[in-house]
């Protein structure tokens, strides 16, 4: 079992992707991503792809940084992920469950407690 999820980070320069994987917190990824984007360092780095990627992954790892399993970084999506979120650095948009959101709208939906579905 598990609660698998991916955040797919699409690069602005060459349109390649990095995939952040969680084995246990997939259903929490929308709130984790919104929290990372809305944090002071996150907001300051919306235009700085490598730093923002790290900020997002660090938010995913909180409390689990020394664990051997549970999280990973790759270039392809885990096929068994229950939750997949796409973040496009070029357009500063997020696609989740077939709907596109600006970073601000995605954060607002999470703050208001509305599920992003």
Secondary structure as GFF3:
##gff-version 3
##sequence-region A 1 117
A	DSSP	beta_strand	5	10	.	.	.	ID=ss1
A	DSSP	beta_strand	17	22	.	.	.	ID=ss2
A	DSSP	three_ten_helix	26	28	.	.	.	ID=ss3
A	DSSP	alpha_helix	29	38	.	.	.	ID=ss4
A	DSSP	alpha_helix	40	44	.	.	.	ID=ss5
A	DSSP	alpha_helix	49	61	.	.	.	ID=ss6
A	DSSP	beta_strand	71	74	.	.	.	ID=ss7
A	DSSP	beta_strand	83	88	.	.	.	ID=ss8
A	DSSP	beta_strand	93	96	.	.	.	ID=ss9
A	DSSP	beta_strand	99	102	.	.	.	ID=ss10
A	DSSP	alpha_helix	103	111	.	.	.	ID=ss11
###
